[in-house]
């Protein structure tokens, strides 16, 4: 599981090198969440541990590429807002895990 997530994160880092929009960051985040949830399902990771692993991956993604989505002109504001934005993104990801888990399970059942 760790290898697949690490490869995804590396691909995200490479994509972000030239800059990133928040829409692109969102796509990367949802893609990572789906990948991590699928892998955790295949490995039969228990519920609470599954969510923890998925959110850890989301935090690494944020720490790796979110700075690339910030225009240089607002960097001073970003430095102050970054911790709050990170908390918000992880809260949103936490809620998304529940929804994506149901979606992924229903896709697998079909």
PyMOL commands that set and color helices and strands:
alter all, ss='L'
color gray80, all
select helices_A, chain A and resi 2-16+22-42+47-69+72-109
alter helices_A, ss='H'
color red, helices_A
deselect
rebuild
show_as cartoon
